[in-house]
Amino acid sequence: MLNDNIRPSSIDGIKRLATQIKKANGTKHSTALDLAAKSGGFENFTHARRSIAKCTELLSGEHPLFLTRYWYESDPYRHGRETLEIRLSKPLLEICSKSELKMVRGLGGRLVAPDHIVSDVVAHSQEFARGEICKAVRALLFMEATGLKPSDDFTGAYPENDRSNKVPGSDHVTEWYDNRTGQQFHIDEPYFSAVDVEKRAAWAEQHCWHLQASKWPGIYYPYSCGFFVATDASTGYDFEALMAKIDTMPAPLTSKDWSGASAPNHDVFVSPMAKTPQDIRRAKCKGTIIAEPSRTTIPYGAFFGPQRRRPRGKMPLTEHVEAGKIIKAVLHSDAKPYSVNRRMDSVRCELENWMEIEIRHNEPDDFDFFDVYYHDPDEDGPFAKAAESSAGLIEILEELKSKLHGFYPDCAPLRTQTSKIDTAIKLTRKYIERHKLAA
């Protein structure tokens, strides 16, 4: 008699179960193999063989890494957790630092233990959760194979350090660098229908850059998008050797080849390297936690979404307008390093979120909500004039910080924003010192 609870996870296990099915039901051997594979969660025997082969490749290293995402579906209601184990040739933080991990497409999570990355955003479906994990795996294996790391130099990966010199028809762009040489790379993954080979070749010739499509299907959307690598050809970098590494990478993992562990609930997965109570607390997905107000902060955000907190306070609309003018002046200033923009763009995004909650249901007539922190700067205003110099830019950043401290209580959400402003000030001061030395 067949045991309906058997869930084979290996080819040998599937074959053993297929033999039992064939004897019990008298079915064809090929049909029995497909039925046995379905018992293990695969579509058929061919899918099982392909998935298990890829899983074997992913488990060939010595250093385990678990990737976890939680998901929730509303119609019909169900929820669960997806976890995939891969094995790297070296510890994760030797491949990519914690700060660099945040820039890797598809990861979008916290390193909660040396062997475990958890996403705090609850996915809108099981399929999406699996797809995002597979995307993260593709990015990790790309870094492992090439030695490249994600770059926060958003101009160095373009000819003449100018982002307007982008590859024609580029899409899903990421920037990378070689830690040994400092060489910068621009990778784009456009849909095949958008690729104009002649325009791309003309661009590469015009700028004296390498631009080549890889045989490897890519990170963003394998088999539907191309994978183009671009870099400066004048530096003598061994571009052919890099492309050989990429072209010979194993076929990318996709959700169709899913071989991870699936749980029908939001029970917390704890990895083997999570030893302390703090490690176990960190393993919990923040999106599954029901947040409560505190003395100085209030939670906000969508149900089963990223749980954020804002200060328990309110800044008048006129002050938000002034804060927006300061930030827009800073972002449009040429008297600072480009790295300031990333910090200040994050600050304005969060302040706009706070403003939306604070003025909800009290928005004035004919009020342009998005004009407060976005759109063009007030070119004739005092903040734009101040931002024409690095010293003036620092002054208005200090003014912005004082404004926030004046209306919001001291709390972690406020400190997060003011620390970004402090970093922008430090970067601008270094910018001033570099120009003094150059003069």
C-alpha positions in Angstrom: 0.0 0.0 0.0 1.3 3.4 -1.0 2.2 6.0 1.7 0.6 9.3 0.7 2.9 11.3 3.0 6.1 10.5 1.1 7.7 13.7 -0.3 10.8 12.7 -2.3 13.5 15.4 -2.6 16.1 13.4 -4.6 16.1 11.7 -8.0 16.7 8.3 -6.3 13.8 9.0 -4.0 11.5 9.9 -6.9 12.5 6.7 -8.8 11.8 4.6 -5.7 8.4 6.1 -5.3 7.7 5.7 -9.0 8.4 2.0 -8.8 5.9 1.7 -5.9 3.3 3.7 -7.9 3.8 1.5 -11.0 3.4 -1.7 -9.0 0.3 -0.4 -7.1 -1.5 1.2 -10.0 -0.1 -0.5 -13.1 0.7 2.9 -14.7 3.5 3.4 -17.3 6.9 4.1 -16.0 7.1 7.6 -17.4 3.7 8.4 -15.9 4.8 7.0 -12.5 7.9 9.2 -12.6 5.8 12.3 -13.2 3.4 11.4 -10.4 6.3 10.7 -8.0 7.9 14.0 -8.9 4.6 15.9 -8.2 4.6 14.3 -4.8 7.8 16.1 -4.1 6.4 19.4 -5.2 7.8 19.4 -8.8 5.8 19.9 -12.0 7.0 16.6 -13.5 10.1 14.3 -13.6 11.9 16.6 -16.1 11.4 19.6 -13.9 12.5 17.6 -10.8 15.7 16.5 -12.6 16.6 20.0 -13.7 15.7 21.6 -10.3 17.7 19.1 -8.3 20.7 19.4 -10.6 20.7 23.2 -10.1 20.3 22.7 -6.4 23.3 20.4 -6.4 25.3 23.3 -8.1 24.1 25.7 -5.5 25.2 23.4 -2.7 28.7 22.8 -4.0 30.5 25.4 -1.8 31.6 25.2 1.8 29.9 28.3 3.3 26.1 28.0 3.7 23.8 31.0 3.2 20.0 31.0 3.7 17.7 33.5 2.0 14.2 33.9 3.5 11.1 35.8 2.3 7.6 35.8 3.8 4.5 36.2 1.7 0.8 36.9 1.9 -2.1 36.4 -0.6 -5.6 37.8 0.0 -7.7 36.0 -2.5 -8.0 33.3 -1.3 -6.3 34.1 1.9 -3.1 32.2 2.6 0.4 33.0 3.8 3.7 31.4 4.1 7.5 31.5 4.2 10.1 30.6 1.5 13.7 29.7 2.4 16.5 28.7 0.0 19.9 27.4 1.1 22.9 28.0 -1.2 26.6 27.3 -0.5 29.2 29.9 -1.4 32.9 29.3 -2.0 33.8 31.9 0.6 31.9 33.7 3.5 29.3 36.1 2.3 31.0 39.2 3.8 34.2 38.4 1.8 32.2 38.6 -1.4 30.3 41.7 -0.4 30.2 44.1 2.6 27.1 44.8 4.6 26.8 48.3 3.1 27.3 46.9 -0.4 24.6 44.2 0.1 22.0 47.0 0.4 22.8 48.0 -3.2 22.5 44.5 -4.7 19.3 44.0 -6.8 17.0 41.4 -5.4 18.5 41.1 -1.9 16.5 43.8 -0.2 17.0 42.3 3.3 19.0 42.2 6.5 21.9 40.0 7.3 20.4 38.7 10.6 23.2 36.1 11.1 26.4 35.3 9.2 24.5 32.7 7.2 21.0 34.2 6.8 19.4 37.1 4.9 15.8 38.0 5.7 13.6 40.4 3.7 11.4 42.7 5.9 8.9 43.3 3.1 6.1 40.7 3.0 5.8 39.6 -0.7 2.3 39.8 -2.4 2.5 36.2 -3.5 4.4 33.0 -3.0 5.6 33.1 -6.7 6.9 36.6 -6.2 8.7 35.7 -3.0 10.4 32.8 -4.7 11.3 34.9 -7.7 12.9 37.6 -5.6 15.0 35.0 -3.7 16.2 33.5 -7.1 17.1 37.0 -8.3 19.2 37.5 -5.1 20.9 34.2 -5.7 21.7 35.2 -9.3 23.3 38.5 -8.1 25.3 36.7 -5.4 26.6 34.1 -7.8 27.5 36.8 -10.3 29.6 38.5 -7.6 31.2 35.3 -6.6 32.1 34.3 -10.1 33.4 37.7 -11.2 34.7 39.3 -8.0 32.8 42.5 -8.9 31.0 44.5 -6.2 28.1 46.9 -6.4 29.3 50.5 -6.7 27.9 53.7 -5.2 29.9 55.8 -7.7 26.9 56.6 -9.9 29.0 58.6 -12.4 32.2 56.6 -12.7 30.5 53.9 -14.7 29.7 56.3 -17.5 31.9 57.9 -20.2 33.5 61.2 -18.9 31.8 60.6 -15.6 28.5 61.9 -17.1 25.3 59.9 -16.5 23.8 61.4 -19.7 26.3 59.3 -21.7 24.2 56.2 -21.1 24.0 53.3 -23.4 21.2 53.7 -26.0 18.1 51.9 -24.9 19.6 50.9 -21.6 17.2 49.5 -18.9 17.4 47.9 -15.5 20.9 49.4 -15.0 23.3 48.6 -12.2 26.8 49.9 -11.5 29.7 47.7 -10.3 33.5 47.9 -9.7 36.5 45.7 -9.5 37.9 46.0 -6.0 41.5 45.1 -7.1 41.8 47.7 -9.9 39.0 50.2 -9.2 37.7 49.7 -12.8 34.0 50.8 -13.0 31.3 48.8 -14.9 27.9 49.7 -16.2 25.5 46.7 -16.7 22.1 47.0 -18.3 19.5 44.4 -18.9 17.0 45.7 -21.6 14.2 43.6 -23.0 15.3 42.0 -26.2 12.8 44.1 -28.2 14.4 47.3 -27.1 18.0 46.4 -28.2 19.3 48.4 -31.2 22.6 46.7 -32.0 23.8 49.4 -34.4 23.2 52.3 -32.0 24.9 50.4 -29.2 28.0 49.7 -31.4 28.1 53.3 -32.4 28.0 54.4 -28.8 30.9 52.1 -27.8 33.0 53.4 -30.7 32.2 57.0 -30.0 33.3 56.8 -26.3 36.1 54.1 -26.8 34.3 51.8 -24.4 33.8 48.1 -24.3 30.1 47.0 -24.7 29.3 43.4 -25.0 26.3 41.1 -24.6 27.0 38.1 -22.4 25.9 34.6 -23.2 24.7 34.3 -19.6 21.0 35.1 -19.3 21.4 37.7 -16.5 20.2 38.8 -13.1 17.0 40.9 -13.6 14.8 38.7 -15.9 16.7 35.8 -17.5 15.7 34.7 -21.0 13.5 37.8 -21.5 16.3 40.5 -21.1 19.8 40.8 -22.4 22.9 41.2 -20.2 25.3 43.9 -21.5 28.6 44.8 -19.8 30.2 48.2 -20.5 33.5 49.6 -19.3 36.2 52.0 -20.3 38.4 50.4 -23.0 41.3 52.8 -22.6 42.5 51.5 -19.2 43.9 48.2 -20.4 41.6 46.2 -18.2 41.3 42.5 -19.3 37.7 42.7 -20.5 37.9 39.4 -22.4 38.8 37.5 -19.2 35.9 39.1 -17.3 33.4 38.2 -20.1 34.8 34.6 -20.2 34.0 34.3 -16.5 30.4 35.6 -17.0 29.7 33.5 -20.1 30.7 30.3 -18.4 28.5 30.8 -15.3 25.9 28.0 -14.7 22.4 28.6 -16.0 20.6 31.1 -13.7 18.2 29.9 -11.1 14.5 30.9 -11.6 11.4 30.3 -9.6 10.5 27.5 -12.1 13.4 25.6 -10.6 12.4 26.2 -7.0 13.9 23.6 -4.7 13.8 25.6 -1.4 11.8 24.9 1.8 8.2 26.3 1.9 6.2 26.7 5.1 2.4 27.4 5.1 2.7 30.0 7.9 4.9 32.8 9.2 6.8 30.8 11.7 10.3 32.2 12.0 13.1 30.4 10.3 16.3 30.4 12.4 19.6 29.5 10.7 22.2 27.3 12.2 24.6 30.2 13.0 21.9 32.1 15.0 23.1 31.3 18.5 22.0 34.0 20.9 18.5 35.2 21.8 19.3 38.5 20.0 20.2 36.5 16.8 16.8 34.8 17.0 14.9 38.1 17.5 16.7 39.5 14.5 15.5 36.6 12.4 11.9 37.8 12.6 10.6 39.6 9.5 9.7 43.1 10.5 6.8 43.1 8.0 5.0 40.4 10.1 5.2 42.4 13.4 2.2 44.4 14.6 3.8 47.7 15.7 2.6 49.7 18.6 3.0 53.5 19.3 5.7 54.5 21.8 6.2 57.7 23.8 8.1 59.4 21.0 7.2 57.5 17.8 4.2 56.3 15.9 4.2 53.3 13.4 3.0 53.8 9.9 3.0 51.8 6.7 0.8 49.4 4.7 -0.5 46.1 6.2 2.1 43.4 5.7 4.5 46.0 4.3 7.7 47.6 5.5 7.0 48.7 9.1 8.2 52.3 9.6 8.0 54.7 12.5 7.8 58.5 12.5 8.2 61.0 15.3 5.2 61.7 17.5 5.0 65.3 16.4 3.9 67.7 13.7 5.7 70.2 11.6 3.5 73.0 10.2 3.0 73.0 6.5 4.8 76.3 6.0 7.9 74.7 7.6 7.6 71.7 5.4 7.6 74.0 2.4 10.7 75.7 3.6 12.4 72.4 4.3 11.5 71.3 0.8 13.1 74.5 -0.7 16.3 73.8 1.3 16.5 70.2 0.0 15.8 71.1 -3.6 18.5 73.8 -3.4 21.0 71.3 -2.1 20.1 68.6 -4.7 20.5 71.1 -7.6 23.8 72.6 -6.2 27.1 72.1 -8.0 29.1 73.0 -4.9 29.1 69.5 -3.4 30.0 65.9 -4.3 27.4 63.8 -6.0 27.3 61.4 -3.0 25.4 64.0 -1.1 22.4 63.6 -3.4 21.7 60.0 -2.3 21.5 61.0 1.4 19.3 64.1 0.8 17.0 62.3 -1.7 16.3 59.8 1.1 15.6 62.5 3.6 13.1 64.3 1.3 11.3 61.0 0.6 10.9 60.4 4.3 9.9 64.0 5.2 7.2 63.9 2.4 5.8 60.7 4.0 5.6 62.5 7.4 4.0 65.5 5.8 1.4 63.4 4.1 0.3 62.0 7.4 0.5 65.3 9.3 -1.7 67.3 6.8 -4.1 64.5 5.9 -7.7 65.8 5.5 -6.4 69.3 6.1 -4.8 69.9 2.7 -5.4 73.5 1.5 -7.4 74.1 -1.8 -5.3 74.3 -4.9 -2.3 72.9 -3.0 0.3 71.1 -5.1 1.4 68.4 -2.7 4.3 67.1 -4.7 5.7 70.6 -5.3 6.8 70.8 -1.6 9.7 68.4 -1.9 9.9 67.7 -5.6 9.8 69.6 -8.9 12.2 72.5 -9.7 13.9 74.6 -7.0 13.2 78.2 -6.2 16.0 79.6 -8.3 15.7 83.2 -7.0 15.1 82.3 -3.4 17.7 82.7 -0.6 18.3 78.9 -0.2 19.2 78.6 -3.9 21.6 81.6 -3.6 23.2 80.0 -0.5 23.7 76.7 -2.3 25.8 78.3 -4.9 28.8 77.9 -2.5 29.9 74.9 -0.5 30.0 77.0 2.7 26.5 78.3 2.1 25.2 74.8 1.4 26.5 73.7 4.8 24.7 76.6 6.5 21.3 75.7 5.0 21.8 72.0 5.8 22.5 73.0 9.5 19.3 75.1 9.3 17.3 72.1 8.1 18.6 70.0 10.9 17.7 72.6 13.5 14.2 72.9 12.0 13.6 69.2 12.4 14.9 69.2 16.0 12.5 72.1 16.7 9.3 70.3 15.8 10.0 66.6 16.4 11.0 64.8 19.7 14.3 63.1 19.9 13.8 59.6 18.6 15.3 56.9 16.3 13.4 58.0 13.2 14.5 61.6 13.6 18.1 60.6 14.3 18.1 58.5 11.2 17.3 61.6 9.0 19.5 64.0 10.9 22.5 61.6 10.6 22.0 61.6 6.8 22.2 65.4 6.9 25.3 65.2 9.1 26.9 62.9 6.6 26.0 65.3 3.7 27.7 68.1 5.7 30.8 66.0 6.3 31.0 65.1 2.6 30.7 68.7 1.6 33.4 69.7 4.0 35.8 67.1 2.5 34.8 68.4 -0.9 35.9 71.9 0.2 39.3 70.6 1.5 40.0 68.7 -1.7 39.4 71.8 -3.8 41.7 73.8 -1.5 44.5 71.2 -2.0 43.9 71.2 -5.7 44.2 75.0 -5.8 
